Structure formats: structure tokens, C-alpha cells
Amino acid sequence: MDDMVYIPMKVFSTLHPEGYQERFWHFVQASAMNHREAWEALEEERSAHGLPERYSSYESFRAARCAARGEKNDGN
């Protein structure tokens, strides 16, 4: 018998880039977290529900965010 796993929609939506960004900004705005803290909280939330990490580091997350916006990531 297969076990069913409950994943809240707000977490499930992070499987897509748009949902990931939306949840990231939720943490920034609702919790007054800085960007690194929000990224860490989001990755921890995904892990708690059995989802794999989307970005292996904050730097890779920043690079992907900059690329999506067509910006140069200079590391600042």
C-alpha cells in the first residue's frame, strides 16, 4: 500500500520557478527576513515536506534570480 503525503499547495507551488519566487517574497515581506534568511526558510520548508532543494546555495539562487531578470550578478 502506498502512503500518501500531504504537501500544502503553498509548498507544492515552489516546484515551479514562479511559485518559488512568490513564496520567497512571502517570507521576506511577512516575516521581515533578509533575502538569505528567506531563502534558507524556504529551502527548510521544502525539505520538511520531502521536496528536494531547488538551489544548493544562496549564491546559486541569486544567480538564477538575476538571470531570470536579465541582470548581471556581480556577487553584491
Buried (B, 14 or more C-beta within 10 A) or exposed (E): EEEEEEBEEEBBBBEEEEBBBEBBEBBBEEEEBEBEBBBBBBBEBBEEEEBEEBBEEBEEBBBBBEEEEEEEEEEE
